[in-house]
Amino acid sequence: MRASKLALVNRRALLGTVGSVLSLGTLAYTTRGATDTLEIGVWLSERAATYDGVAERIHEYLTATLSFEYWTLDVSMGGTVSVSSEDAARLTSRGEWPMAVATGALSGRDIEPASDVNLLVTDGSMDTAPTGYGVPHVASVGGARHIAALESFETLVDDGPRSIAPNTTPAHTMHVLLHEIGHALGLGHEHGTAFVTDDAIVATPMLSSYAWDPEYERDRSQCGTTIPDANGRHRKLSFSFSSCARRQLATDDGEVPL
């Protein structure tokens, strides 16, 4: 994967259209040579930062799930930022967090953007969708209190290759966090899969709870697998990205489309 640096292009147009997701199209990225480093920056809202262990737990799970052979993972904690709301999805979809990343500043505080993913974690509710949002290079998710309550990866996840875990609220919150990071890296819902094991339907990060959403329209993944019927089955989570998601990440040249 190629590392990229955020360029401040068409900033005036971005400021004029911040109320719309379409404003994200004015962000531009320049590629600066090949590298084998995936750079993820993580910031916490002021409320999210009040929970002990949130940053450490995020770092642990990102290291466990995104340490692939085709890059060196670099996860940095950018610290605390002041935001207008704890609604994580709104902060990205309405432009506040993307603008902060583009301009390198939020509420008077300088922000040094990461090359590949800039993730904001808030204390927003995980009860009402959308609970997070992801667009190229930018993502946000709520649920800091649940991340703080999450067990360690080694304790929660089985030791099999599919990294299966119970569908608890803390585990689901971390699953959504991975889901939004996947979007920031250019992955779509079609890169998610679900499978049945021990009479449970298990969803990978890019499908997540869509696996048991009756309104989800797709019945097949880009991996070529069907999505099993969730009726009457227990729900579990896989913390392993699907094979087609991993192939996409391995072949991506860093030019994530806007």
C-alpha positions as CSV (number, residue, x, y, z in Angstrom):
1,M,0.0,0.0,0.0
2,R,1.2,3.5,-0.8
3,A,1.2,6.1,2.0
4,S,-0.4,9.4,1.2
5,K,-0.4,12.9,2.7
6,L,-3.4,15.1,2.9
7,A,-3.2,18.1,0.7
8,L,-5.2,21.2,1.4
9,V,-6.9,21.5,-2.1
10,N,-10.2,23.4,-2.7
11,R,-10.4,24.2,1.0
12,R,-12.7,27.1,0.3
13,A,-15.1,24.8,-1.5
14,L,-15.0,22.4,1.4
15,L,-15.9,25.1,3.9
16,G,-18.8,26.2,1.7
17,T,-20.3,22.7,1.5
18,V,-19.5,21.3,4.9
19,G,-23.2,20.4,5.6
20,S,-23.1,17.7,3.0
21,V,-21.2,14.4,2.6
22,L,-20.5,15.6,-0.9
23,S,-18.1,18.1,0.6
24,L,-15.8,15.2,1.3
25,G,-15.1,15.1,-2.5
26,T,-13.1,18.2,-2.2
27,L,-10.5,16.5,-0.1
28,A,-7.5,15.5,-2.2
29,Y,-4.7,13.1,-1.4
30,T,-1.2,13.0,-3.0
31,T,0.8,9.8,-3.2
32,R,4.4,10.1,-2.2
33,G,6.2,6.9,-3.2
34,A,5.7,3.3,-2.3
35,T,5.8,2.2,1.3
36,D,4.9,-0.8,3.3
37,T,3.4,1.1,6.2
38,L,-0.3,1.5,7.0
39,E,-0.6,4.6,9.2
40,I,-3.7,4.9,11.4
41,G,-4.2,7.9,13.7
42,V,-6.8,7.7,16.5
43,W,-8.3,10.6,18.4
44,L,-10.8,10.6,21.3
45,S,-13.5,13.2,22.1
46,E,-13.2,14.8,25.5
47,R,-15.9,12.6,26.9
48,A,-14.5,9.4,25.4
49,A,-11.2,10.2,27.0
50,T,-12.7,10.1,30.5
51,Y,-12.9,6.3,30.3
52,D,-9.8,4.5,31.4
53,G,-8.1,2.1,28.9
54,V,-10.0,3.2,25.7
55,A,-6.9,4.1,23.7
56,E,-5.0,1.0,24.9
57,R,-7.9,-1.3,23.9
58,I,-8.2,0.2,20.5
59,H,-4.5,-0.1,19.9
60,E,-4.6,-3.7,21.0
61,Y,-7.5,-4.7,18.7
62,L,-6.1,-2.8,15.7
63,T,-2.8,-4.6,16.1
64,A,-4.5,-8.0,16.4
65,T,-6.7,-7.5,13.4
66,L,-4.8,-5.4,10.9
67,S,-1.2,-6.7,11.2
68,F,-1.0,-8.2,7.8
69,E,2.1,-9.5,6.0
70,Y,1.9,-6.9,3.3
71,W,2.4,-3.8,5.5
72,T,3.8,-2.6,8.8
73,L,1.0,-1.3,10.9
74,D,1.6,2.1,12.6
75,V,-1.1,3.1,15.1
76,S,-0.7,6.4,16.8
77,M,-2.9,8.1,19.4
78,G,-3.4,11.7,18.6
79,G,-4.9,12.6,21.9
80,T,-8.1,14.4,22.8
81,V,-10.2,16.8,20.7
82,S,-13.2,19.0,21.5
83,V,-16.2,18.3,19.2
84,S,-19.6,19.7,19.0
85,S,-21.4,16.4,19.5
86,E,-20.8,12.9,20.7
87,D,-22.9,11.7,17.6
88,A,-20.0,10.0,15.8
89,A,-21.8,9.5,12.5
90,R,-23.0,13.1,12.4
91,L,-19.5,14.4,13.0
92,T,-18.2,12.8,9.8
93,S,-21.4,12.9,7.6
94,R,-21.9,16.6,8.2
95,G,-18.2,17.4,7.7
96,E,-16.9,18.5,11.1
97,W,-14.3,15.7,11.5
98,P,-13.3,15.6,7.8
99,M,-12.8,19.3,7.8
100,A,-10.6,19.0,10.9
101,V,-8.5,16.4,9.2
102,A,-8.3,18.5,6.0
103,T,-7.4,21.7,7.8
104,G,-5.2,20.2,10.5
105,A,-7.1,21.9,13.3
106,L,-10.1,21.5,15.5
107,S,-11.4,23.8,18.2
108,G,-8.0,25.6,18.3
109,R,-6.0,22.5,18.5
110,D,-3.5,21.3,15.8
111,I,-4.1,17.9,14.3
112,E,-1.4,16.0,12.4
113,P,-3.3,13.7,10.0
114,A,-2.3,10.1,9.5
115,S,-1.6,9.0,5.9
116,D,-4.2,6.3,5.6
117,V,-6.9,6.4,8.3
118,N,-7.9,9.2,10.7
119,L,-10.3,7.7,13.3
120,L,-12.3,9.7,15.9
121,V,-13.9,7.8,18.8
122,T,-16.7,9.5,20.8
123,D,-19.0,8.5,23.6
124,G,-22.0,8.4,21.3
125,S,-24.8,5.9,21.7
126,M,-24.5,2.5,20.1
127,D,-28.3,1.8,20.3
128,T,-29.5,3.8,17.3
129,A,-28.0,3.5,13.8
130,P,-25.9,5.0,12.3
131,T,-23.4,4.6,15.2
132,G,-20.4,5.5,13.0
133,Y,-19.3,6.6,9.6
134,G,-16.4,5.9,7.3
135,V,-15.3,7.7,4.1
136,P,-11.9,7.6,2.4
137,H,-9.2,8.2,5.0
138,V,-11.6,9.4,7.6
139,A,-13.8,7.5,10.1
140,S,-15.7,8.0,13.3
141,V,-17.5,5.7,15.8
142,G,-19.2,6.1,19.2
143,G,-19.3,3.7,22.1
144,A,-16.2,4.7,24.1
145,R,-17.7,3.5,27.3
146,H,-18.2,0.0,25.8
147,I,-14.7,-0.1,24.4
148,A,-13.4,0.6,27.9
149,A,-15.4,-2.4,29.2
150,L,-14.2,-4.7,26.4
151,E,-12.2,-7.7,27.4
152,S,-8.7,-8.2,25.9
153,F,-8.5,-9.7,22.5
154,E,-6.8,-12.8,23.8
155,T,-9.6,-13.3,26.4
156,L,-12.6,-12.5,24.1
157,V,-11.7,-14.1,20.8
158,D,-11.2,-17.8,20.2
159,D,-7.8,-18.9,19.0
160,G,-9.1,-20.2,15.6
161,P,-8.2,-18.6,12.3
162,R,-11.6,-16.9,12.1
163,S,-11.3,-15.1,15.4
164,I,-14.8,-15.6,16.6
165,A,-16.3,-13.8,19.6
166,P,-19.7,-13.4,21.3
167,N,-21.9,-10.6,20.1
168,T,-21.8,-8.5,23.2
169,T,-22.3,-4.7,23.2
170,P,-18.5,-4.0,23.8
171,A,-17.5,-6.5,21.1
172,H,-20.0,-5.1,18.7
173,T,-18.7,-1.6,19.3
174,M,-15.2,-2.7,18.4
175,H,-16.6,-4.5,15.4
176,V,-18.2,-1.3,14.2
177,L,-14.9,0.5,14.7
178,L,-13.2,-2.0,12.4
179,H,-16.1,-1.7,9.9
180,E,-15.6,2.1,9.6
181,I,-11.9,1.8,9.3
182,G,-12.5,-0.7,6.5
183,H,-14.6,2.0,4.7
184,A,-11.8,4.5,5.3
185,L,-9.5,2.1,3.5
186,G,-11.8,1.7,0.5
187,L,-13.7,-1.5,1.5
188,G,-17.5,-1.8,1.1
189,H,-20.2,-3.9,2.7
190,E,-19.8,-6.4,-0.2
191,H,-16.4,-7.2,1.2
192,G,-18.1,-8.7,4.3
193,T,-19.2,-12.3,4.7
194,A,-21.2,-14.4,7.1
195,F,-21.0,-18.1,7.8
196,V,-22.7,-20.6,10.1
197,T,-20.9,-22.5,12.8
198,D,-22.4,-24.3,15.8
199,D,-25.8,-23.0,14.8
200,A,-24.6,-19.4,15.0
201,I,-24.4,-16.9,12.2
202,V,-21.0,-15.2,12.3
203,A,-20.3,-11.9,10.6
204,T,-17.0,-10.5,9.5
205,P,-16.3,-6.8,10.0
206,M,-17.4,-5.3,6.7
207,L,-20.8,-7.0,7.0
208,S,-21.2,-6.9,10.7
209,S,-24.8,-6.6,11.9
210,Y,-26.1,-6.3,8.4
211,A,-25.8,-10.1,8.4
212,W,-29.0,-10.2,10.5
213,D,-30.7,-7.1,9.2
214,P,-33.8,-8.1,7.2
215,E,-33.6,-4.9,5.2
216,Y,-30.1,-5.6,3.9
217,E,-30.6,-6.2,0.2
218,R,-27.5,-8.2,-0.8
219,D,-27.5,-12.0,-0.6
220,R,-24.0,-12.6,-1.8
221,S,-20.6,-11.1,-1.0
222,Q,-17.8,-10.1,-3.3
223,C,-16.0,-13.2,-2.1
224,G,-18.7,-15.3,-3.9
225,T,-20.3,-16.6,-0.8
226,T,-24.0,-16.4,0.1
227,I,-25.2,-14.7,3.3
228,P,-27.0,-17.4,5.4
229,D,-30.4,-16.9,6.8
230,A,-30.1,-15.5,10.4
231,N,-33.6,-16.6,11.6
232,G,-33.4,-18.7,14.7
233,R,-29.6,-18.6,14.9
234,H,-27.4,-17.1,17.6
235,R,-25.3,-14.1,16.5
236,K,-21.5,-14.0,16.7
237,L,-18.8,-11.8,15.4
238,S,-15.6,-12.6,13.5
239,F,-12.7,-10.3,14.0
240,S,-11.0,-11.6,10.9
241,F,-11.5,-9.7,7.6
242,S,-12.9,-11.8,4.8
243,S,-10.6,-13.2,2.1
244,C,-11.8,-10.8,-0.5
245,A,-11.4,-7.9,1.9
246,R,-7.8,-8.9,2.6
247,R,-7.2,-9.3,-1.2
248,Q,-8.5,-5.8,-1.8
249,L,-6.3,-4.4,0.9
250,A,-3.2,-6.3,-0.4
251,T,-3.6,-5.0,-3.9
252,D,-4.7,-1.4,-3.1
253,D,-2.1,1.1,-4.3
254,G,-3.2,3.8,-1.8
255,E,-5.3,5.7,-4.3
256,V,-8.5,5.4,-2.3
257,P,-11.3,6.9,-4.5
258,L,-13.1,10.0,-3.2
